[in-house]
Every structure is written in C-alpha cells, then in structure tokens.
Amino acid sequence: MEPTGTDLDVIDFTALAAWMDTQGLGVGAPIEGPALLGGGTQNILVRFVRDGRGYVLRRGPKHLRPHSNDQLRREVQIVTALRTTDVPHSAVIAACLDEAVLDGAVFYLMEPIDGFNPTTGLPPLHAGDRGVQHEMGLRMADAIATLGNVDHVAVGLGGVGKPEGFLERQVGRWLTELDSYARFENYPGPEIPGVAEVGAWLTANLPPGSGVGIVHGDYHLSNVMFSPDGPELVAVVDWEMSTIGDPLLDLGWLLATWPDPQGEGIGAVVFSGGGLPTAGELVARYAERSTRDLSAIDWYTVMACFKLGIVLEGTHARAFAGKAPKLTGDLLHATTVQLFTRARAIAGV
C-alpha cells in the first residue's frame, strides 16, 4: 500500500526498509499498510507491518524544530532505560540517531500497544461505567508515582539533563522560549494575559524541591493509553519533553490539565459525566505511593500551566509562518489562555 497524507509523505519508506534490513527487522520484506496515528500535535507517529510484525515509527514534525532531533535522542535514551522498571510504556525496538537516513530526522521504532487514548473517545465499557472512569484517573496518579520512584542513576540515566537548579531555571528558560517565537514570520507576538504576573509569582514562591528523578514533562490524558478491557493504564507515551529533574512537575502537569466542572481541561468533553476523580483525590492517591513532600503542589501546578502554555504557543507562532496548521495553532492558543487563567486563579494574581 502506498502511503497517503501530508505527514506520511515526509517519510521515505524505501530508505526506512533499507535501514531496517541493517537491523535485521524483516529483511527484504515490504512495508505494509502505513497509517498515521492521531492524538498528538507535534511529532509524527506511523503504524505499519513488516514481515508479519507490527511497528510504530516516531519522528519529529514535518517542519523540524531547532531541537527536535535532540529531544528524540533523549527520549530514546530515557524510554530505553525504562525497560527494567514497572513504568507502563511502549518498548523501543530499534532507534536511528543518524539524521541522514530519513532526510534529517532522528526516529525510532517501538512496539504497538493494544489500547486506546481516552481523549478521542471511550469504548462502551468505559463510557458507561463511572467507576471505571474514576479508577482510570487514579491509575494516572499511580503511573507518575511509579515513574517518580525510579532510581534514575540505577537505570543508567545519571548523566542525563541538568537536575541541579532545575526548578530555579524554569521561569527564565520558558520566558526566553516565548521571546524566541518572534523569529516566526507574521507572528504578532503573544497575546497571553498574565504571563508576567504568573512568572513573578513562581519566582517569589519557589519551593525547595522534592528531590531528583525522571520527569515525563508532558503528562496528561492525551499522552496515556488504557486497556480496552478495563481501567488499566497500559502505556505512557510521547516522552519528547522528558528529562531528569523534579518529578512533582508531572503531578502538577496532570492537575493543570485535569478536566474540571466548568468543562475545561484536556479530555473535558469526553469525561463530561463526572466519573473522574477530583484533583484532591489524585494528590491523595499519589501521596499513598510516594514519600515526596506535596505541600507545594499548587506551585508545581502553576508552573505546569506556565510551561505548557508557552510550549503550545510555539505552535500558534509556527502557524503564522505556515509551519503548522492554522486551526491547530488557534486551538492551542485558546488552550494556552485557559492554562494561564487557571494559573492566575490558583496563584491569586
């Protein structure tokens, strides 16, 4: 089958097959049924079959960002290290860190997961049972508590990232990122109420930190997969923002994006029936499985709103320059504004 679609067109399947031959993955067999997997707005995921085995390919977006390949390299390193842990994830099969193989893009192949992403809709079992939905939410807290408990040095990640001063760097790092969007042609600049106020609050209320560990960096309902047979969380996906830092940022991220009674948050429409646990229940569940001090969790939640909002605004800026779909850019900008509204409410600024 010939691939179709704009994003599929950026993948040279002939070159991919030749590289897979060198890895002993279905030598000489054709690549069959390539299909885009949805759910993300940044990177490209393609599922295909070769010699009777399923694969999922992951690479950066069609228009690679300045650090896309570096992020994928780190992602490969961290996800590979998770193979000896209880953290649910899709196992890496093979990685190509050579940018020359697929026209400038680093990529890797991973095992397909038998599961579904809840933000795209729920199977009848999950849609019709509020108890199942409630447990799904609690399993999300379980997964990041498990991740936060991993000894990153023991699994070979002692040299990754710059954990010293991780929290102290965040505000300046992301304000610099926001300023950098001025490079995109036709971008009028960020129209995000509260950036300065939230940044100042974060700086003034910086906590001492909860310790060092693996941080997923983008943990919310769009980046997990659940079993079709029950509430089990079968994989955490999209590790491109992962690093070594303060793992409580992942819990803050979950709370920052969690659906609320006002209908805001990732997955709010799908979970409109009220089955999900409250933010307080998520924190309590995490506390049962972690020894980290959660007294400053509001700070981590505001920090997550701040960082994620600025990250999403990057796609809005790229859309003005024709490097991302306008509709996607507009939707993500609206999400950014919602995130800063939530941050200001929590911080009281």
C-alpha positions in Angstrom: 0.0 0.0 0.0 1.3 3.4 -0.9 1.3 5.9 2.0 -1.0 8.9 1.7 -1.4 12.1 3.6 0.9 15.1 4.1 2.8 13.7 7.1 3.2 10.3 5.6 4.8 12.0 2.5 7.8 13.1 4.6 8.8 9.5 5.3 10.9 7.7 2.7 9.7 4.2 3.2 12.2 2.8 0.8 15.0 4.3 2.9 13.3 3.0 6.1 13.1 -0.5 4.8 16.8 -0.4 3.8 17.7 0.7 7.3 15.5 -2.0 8.9 17.4 -4.5 6.8 20.6 -3.5 8.6 18.9 -4.0 11.9 17.6 -7.5 11.0 14.0 -6.4 11.1 12.1 -8.2 8.4 15.0 -8.3 5.9 13.8 -7.9 2.3 10.1 -7.7 3.1 7.9 -4.8 2.0 6.5 -2.2 4.5 2.7 -2.8 4.5 -0.2 -0.6 5.5 1.5 2.5 6.8 -1.1 4.7 8.7 -0.8 7.8 10.7 -1.7 7.6 14.4 -3.5 10.6 15.8 -3.6 12.2 19.2 -0.6 14.5 19.1 0.1 17.9 17.5 3.9 17.9 17.5 5.5 14.6 16.3 4.7 12.1 13.7 3.6 8.5 14.5 3.1 5.9 11.9 2.0 2.3 12.4 2.9 -0.3 9.9 3.6 -4.0 9.4 6.7 -5.7 8.0 7.2 -9.4 7.7 4.2 -10.1 9.9 5.4 -7.9 12.8 3.8 -4.6 13.8 5.8 -1.4 14.4 5.2 2.2 15.3 7.6 4.8 14.0 8.1 8.0 15.8 9.9 11.1 14.4 9.8 14.8 14.7 7.2 17.0 12.9 7.3 17.7 9.2 8.9 21.1 9.9 11.6 20.1 12.4 12.0 22.5 15.3 15.6 23.5 16.3 15.8 20.9 19.0 13.5 18.2 17.6 16.3 15.7 17.0 18.0 16.3 20.3 14.7 15.8 22.1 14.1 12.5 20.2 17.6 11.3 21.1 17.0 12.0 24.8 13.5 10.4 24.5 15.1 7.2 23.1 17.6 7.2 26.0 15.0 7.6 28.7 12.4 5.2 27.3 15.1 2.5 26.7 16.1 2.9 30.3 12.6 2.2 31.5 12.6 -1.4 30.1 13.8 -2.7 33.6 11.1 -0.7 35.5 7.4 -1.1 36.2 6.5 2.1 34.4 4.0 1.3 31.6 5.4 2.3 28.3 5.9 1.1 24.7 9.2 -0.7 24.4 11.8 0.6 22.0 12.6 -1.9 19.2 15.4 0.0 17.5 16.5 3.6 17.1 18.2 5.6 14.3 20.1 8.6 15.7 21.7 9.3 12.3 19.9 12.2 10.7 21.0 11.2 7.2 18.8 8.1 7.0 15.3 9.8 6.9 16.0 13.2 5.4 17.3 14.9 8.5 15.1 13.3 11.1 16.1 11.1 14.0 13.5 8.3 14.6 12.8 5.1 16.4 10.6 2.1 16.2 8.6 0.9 19.1 6.1 -1.9 19.9 2.5 -1.2 19.1 0.2 -1.0 22.2 -3.2 -2.7 22.5 -5.0 0.2 24.0 -6.8 3.5 23.4 -6.3 7.1 24.1 -9.3 8.4 26.1 -9.4 11.9 24.7 -10.5 10.6 21.3 -13.5 8.7 22.8 -14.3 5.9 25.2 -15.3 2.3 24.5 -18.8 1.3 25.7 -17.4 -0.3 28.8 -15.6 2.8 29.9 -18.2 5.3 28.7 -21.0 3.6 30.6 -19.3 3.0 34.0 -18.3 5.9 36.2 -16.5 3.6 38.5 -14.2 2.5 35.6 -13.6 6.2 34.8 -12.8 7.0 38.4 -10.2 4.2 38.5 -8.7 5.3 35.2 -8.0 8.7 36.8 -6.4 7.1 39.8 -4.2 4.9 37.6 -2.8 8.0 36.1 -1.6 9.1 39.5 -0.2 5.7 40.1 1.8 5.8 36.9 3.6 9.0 37.6 4.2 8.0 41.2 5.8 4.8 39.9 7.9 6.9 37.5 8.9 9.3 40.2 10.1 6.4 42.4 12.5 5.1 39.8 16.2 5.5 40.7 17.4 7.3 37.6 21.0 6.6 38.3 20.4 2.8 38.8 18.8 2.6 35.3 21.7 4.4 33.6 20.4 8.0 33.5 22.8 9.6 35.9 24.4 11.7 33.2 21.1 13.0 31.6 19.9 16.5 32.0 20.9 19.1 34.5 19.0 18.4 37.7 20.9 20.9 39.8 18.9 24.1 39.9 16.1 22.5 37.8 13.3 24.5 39.4 15.2 27.7 39.6 15.8 27.7 35.8 12.2 27.1 34.7 10.8 30.6 34.6 13.7 32.2 32.8 14.0 29.3 30.5 10.4 29.5 29.3 10.2 33.2 29.1 13.3 33.1 26.8 11.4 30.4 24.7 8.4 32.7 24.5 10.6 35.6 23.3 12.2 33.4 20.7 8.9 33.0 18.8 9.4 36.5 17.4 11.5 34.7 14.7 8.4 33.4 13.0 7.2 35.5 10.1 3.9 37.2 10.6 3.6 36.2 14.3 2.1 39.3 16.0 3.5 38.3 19.4 1.9 36.5 22.4 -1.5 37.7 23.4 -1.5 35.8 26.7 -2.9 37.7 29.8 -0.9 37.1 32.9 2.5 35.9 31.7 4.4 38.5 33.7 2.3 38.1 36.8 2.4 34.3 36.9 6.2 34.3 36.2 6.7 36.8 39.1 4.6 34.6 41.5 6.5 31.5 40.6 9.8 33.2 41.2 8.7 34.6 44.6 7.3 31.3 45.8 9.9 28.9 44.6 9.8 25.7 46.7 12.9 23.8 47.9 12.1 20.9 45.6 11.1 17.3 46.2 14.3 15.6 45.0 15.6 14.4 41.7 14.1 11.8 39.3 12.7 11.1 35.9 10.3 13.7 34.6 7.9 12.8 31.7 7.4 16.5 31.1 4.0 16.4 29.3 1.8 14.2 31.4 -1.9 14.5 30.7 -4.8 12.5 29.3 -3.7 12.8 25.7 -0.4 11.1 26.5 -1.6 7.8 28.0 -3.3 4.7 26.7 -5.7 2.5 28.6 -6.7 -1.2 28.2 -9.9 -1.8 26.1 -10.9 -4.3 28.8 -10.8 -2.1 31.9 -9.2 0.8 33.7 -5.6 -0.4 33.5 -3.2 2.2 32.2 -1.1 0.3 29.6 1.3 2.9 28.4 2.6 6.4 29.0 3.5 7.8 25.6 5.1 10.9 24.0 8.3 11.3 26.0 9.8 14.1 24.0 9.9 16.5 26.9 11.3 14.0 29.4 14.4 14.8 31.4 15.9 14.4 34.9 14.6 17.0 37.3 11.8 17.3 39.9 9.2 14.6 39.3 6.5 16.6 41.1 6.2 18.7 38.0 4.4 15.7 36.4 1.8 15.7 39.1 1.4 19.4 38.7 1.1 18.9 35.0 -1.7 16.4 35.5 -3.6 18.8 37.8 -3.0 21.7 35.4 -4.7 19.9 32.5 -7.3 17.9 34.5 -10.9 18.3 33.4 -12.9 20.5 35.7 -16.6 21.0 36.3 -16.5 24.1 34.1 -15.7 21.9 31.1 -12.1 23.0 30.7 -9.0 20.8 30.6 -7.8 18.0 28.3 -10.5 15.4 27.7 -13.2 17.5 29.4 -15.8 16.8 26.7 -15.2 13.0 26.7 -15.4 12.9 30.5 -18.3 15.2 31.0 -20.3 12.7 33.0 -18.4 13.4 36.2 -16.8 10.0 36.7 -13.2 11.1 37.0 -11.6 11.6 40.5 -11.1 15.2 41.7 -7.8 16.9 41.8 -7.7 16.3 45.5 -8.2 12.6 45.0 -5.3 12.5 42.5 -3.0 14.2 45.0 -4.1 11.8 47.8 -3.5 8.7 45.6 0.0 10.0 44.6 0.7 10.6 48.3 -0.1 6.9 49.1 2.6 5.8 46.6 5.3 8.4 47.2 7.3 9.9 50.0 7.7 13.3 48.3 6.6 16.4 50.1 3.4 17.6 48.4 2.9 20.8 50.4 3.9 23.0 47.5 1.8 21.2 44.9 0.0 24.4 43.9 3.4 25.8 42.8 4.0 22.8 40.6 0.6 23.1 39.1 1.0 26.8 38.3 4.5 26.0 36.9 2.9 23.4 34.7 0.3 25.9 33.4 3.1 28.4 32.7 5.4 26.0 30.9 2.8 24.1 28.9 1.1 27.3 27.8 4.3 28.7 26.4 5.1 25.4 24.7 1.7 25.3 23.0 2.0 29.0 22.0 5.0 27.9 19.9 2.7 26.0 17.6 0.5 29.1 17.3 3.5 31.1 16.3 4.6 28.5 13.8 1.1 28.5 12.2 1.5 32.2 11.3 4.7 31.2 9.4 2.9 28.4 7.6 4.8 25.7 9.6 1.8 24.3 11.4 -2.0 24.2 10.5 -3.8 27.4 11.4 -6.7 25.6 13.0 -4.3 23.7 15.3 -2.4 26.9 16.2 -5.7 28.7 17.0 -6.9 25.8 19.2 -3.6 25.6 21.1 -3.5 29.3 21.7 -7.0 29.1 23.2 -5.7 26.3 25.4 -2.7 28.5 26.4 -5.1 31.3 27.5 -7.1 28.8 29.6 -3.9 27.5 31.2 -2.9 31.0 32.3 -6.4 31.7 33.5 -6.1 28.6 35.7 -2.6 29.5 36.8 -3.8 33.0 37.9 -6.7 31.6 39.8 -4.5 29.2 41.8 -1.8 31.8 42.4 -4.3 34.6 43.2 -2.6 37.1 40.8 
